């Protein structure tokens, strides 16, 4: 049944998200062709500057639109009148939650990938090759743990962002007549809780270097530099990334458990 839910959810959200991302992709191709004909570059001249500004604004809008659209889809399909039909389906709360989460996660990754490809086209740069070069340089310099935990952090950030939205919406549903406001307030509260915890993590993992060895951060540090300053910076940031990955996983589990509990035990469609 989960397979059918995934298929239905994909068909429901893909048309709108597909159209919006196609627009950005076409903007990058159009910009590339026009700038090639005019023999100009992004941010160069009046046209290049204006076009690049419009392009970046469109990327920012599409990025936020993707998550907002997925959140609205979750809210309407679960906690509004549509929920009377959705929640009568012969599926468990877990299957319903997982189907929406998996499709949202897939579109979040696609969103990042498409926007990156669009930037590569417009700026005529291979950011993926640049990343691989940086990755190889970091490995040679002995900074592999730092890079690995950085990549893992990005992956779990996608997961945490979606589950945080679902959790906020689920908590907001507990406020009859003010579900949207409750969802927004819940999200803001989670945001401040996250920021407070991250601040504590920064003080724990990098506090010594930040307050007692500030000359480390004022030095010119380059990837591959073999110096006590460079090693101290990498060591601090590696510890910070490890802690951040652990916290992200913990928060993701909390978000999921709250969302599942409310959907399963405290469902309120009024």
WOWOCOR-V960444 format. One record per residue. N is the residue number from 1. RES is the residue in one letter. D_LAST is the distance of its C-alpha to the last C-alpha in Angstrom with 1 decimal. Layout:
<<N;RES;D_LAST> <N;RES;D_LAST>>
This chain:
<<1;X;27.3> <2;X;26.8> <3;X;29.4> <4;X;27.6> <5;X;24.4> <6;X;26.6> <7;X;28.3> <8;X;25.2> <9;X;23.8> <10;X;27.2> <11;X;27.5> <12;X;24.1> <13;X;24.8> <14;X;28.7> <15;X;29.5> <16;X;28.0> <17;X;29.2> <18;X;32.5> <19;X;33.2> <20;X;32.7> <21;X;34.8> <22;X;37.4> <23;X;37.8> <24;X;38.6> <25;X;41.0> <26;X;42.7> <27;X;43.0> <28;X;44.9> <29;X;47.2> <30;X;47.9> <31;X;48.6> <32;X;50.9> <33;X;52.9> <34;X;53.3> <35;X;54.4> <36;X;56.8> <37;X;58.3> <38;X;58.6> <39;X;59.8> <40;X;57.4> <41;X;54.9> <42;X;51.4> <43;X;51.6> <44;X;55.2> <45;X;56.1> <46;X;53.9> <47;X;52.4> <48;X;51.8> <49;X;50.2> <50;X;47.8> <51;X;46.9> <52;X;46.2> <53;X;44.0> <54;X;42.0> <55;X;41.8> <56;X;40.6> <57;X;37.9> <58;X;36.7> <59;X;36.6> <60;X;34.6> <61;X;32.1> <62;X;31.8> <63;X;31.4> <64;X;28.5> <65;X;27.0> <66;X;27.1> <67;X;24.9> <68;X;22.5> <69;X;22.2> <70;X;21.6> <71;X;18.9> <72;X;17.1> <73;X;17.7> <74;X;16.1> <75;X;13.0> <76;X;12.6> <77;X;13.8> <78;X;11.7> <79;X;8.4> <80;X;7.8> <81;X;8.5> <82;X;11.7> <83;X;10.3> <84;X;10.3> <85;X;14.0> <86;X;14.7> <87;X;13.6> <88;X;15.7> <89;X;18.7> <90;X;21.5> <91;X;21.4> <92;X;20.9> <93;X;18.5> <94;X;21.7> <95;X;22.8> <96;X;19.7> <97;X;19.9> <98;X;23.7> <99;X;23.7> <100;X;21.8> <101;X;23.8> <102;X;27.1> <103;X;26.7> <104;X;25.6> <105;X;28.6> <106;X;30.9> <107;X;30.0> <108;X;30.3> <109;X;33.8> <110;X;34.6> <111;X;33.6> <112;X;36.0> <113;X;38.7> <114;X;38.6> <115;X;38.7> <116;X;41.6> <117;X;43.4> <118;X;43.0> <119;X;44.5> <120;X;47.3> <121;X;48.2> <122;X;48.2> <123;X;50.1> <124;X;52.3> <125;X;51.7> <126;X;50.9> <127;X;48.5> <128;X;48.2> <129;X;52.0> <130;X;51.9> <131;X;49.4> <132;X;51.6> <133;X;54.6> <134;X;52.9> <135;X;51.8> <136;X;55.4> <137;X;56.7> <138;X;54.4> <139;X;55.5> <140;X;59.1> <141;X;58.6> <142;X;57.1> <143;X;53.6> <144;X;51.9> <145;X;49.5> <146;X;48.3> <147;X;47.6> <148;X;46.0> <149;X;43.5> <150;X;42.8> <151;X;41.9> <152;X;39.8> <153;X;37.9> <154;X;37.1> <155;X;35.8> <156;X;33.5> <157;X;32.4> <158;X;30.8> <159;X;29.0> <160;X;27.9> <161;X;26.7> <162;X;24.3> <163;X;23.0> <164;X;22.6> <165;X;20.4> <166;X;18.2> <167;X;18.2> <168;X;17.3> <169;X;14.3> <170;X;13.3> <171;X;13.9> <172;X;12.0> <173;X;8.7> <174;X;9.4> <175;X;9.2> <176;X;6.1> <177;X;7.3> <178;X;10.1> <179;X;9.5> <180;X;12.7> <181;X;14.7> <182;X;13.8> <183;X;14.9> <184;X;18.0> <185;X;18.9> <186;X;18.6> <187;X;20.8> <188;X;23.3> <189;X;23.5> <190;X;24.2> <191;X;26.8> <192;X;28.7> <193;X;28.7> <194;X;30.1> <195;X;32.7> <196;X;33.8> <197;X;34.3> <198;X;36.2> <199;X;38.3> <200;X;39.3> <201;X;40.2> <202;X;42.4> <203;X;44.2> <204;X;44.8> <205;X;45.9> <206;X;47.7> <207;X;48.2> <208;X;51.9> <209;X;52.7> <210;X;50.7> <211;X;52.3> <212;X;55.6> <213;X;56.6> <214;X;55.4> <215;X;58.4> <216;X;56.9> <217;X;54.2> <218;X;56.6> <219;X;58.8> <220;X;58.8> <221;X;57.1> <222;X;57.4> <223;X;56.1> <224;X;59.1> <225;X;60.8> <226;X;62.5> <227;X;62.5> <228;X;61.3> <229;X;59.0> <230;X;57.4> <231;X;57.1> <232;X;55.4> <233;X;52.9> <234;X;52.0> <235;X;51.9> <236;X;49.5> <237;X;47.2> <238;X;47.3> <239;X;46.3> <240;X;43.5> <241;X;42.2> <242;X;42.4> <243;X;40.4> <244;X;37.8> <245;X;37.5> <246;X;36.9> <247;X;34.3> <248;X;32.5> <249;X;32.5> <250;X;31.2> <251;X;28.4> <252;X;27.5> <253;X;27.3> <254;X;25.2> <255;X;22.7> <256;X;22.6> <257;X;22.4> <258;X;19.4> <259;X;17.6> <260;X;18.6> <261;X;17.7> <262;X;14.1> <263;X;13.8> <264;X;15.7> <265;X;14.9> <266;X;11.8> <267;X;9.3> <268;X;5.7> <269;X;3.8> <270;X;0.0>>
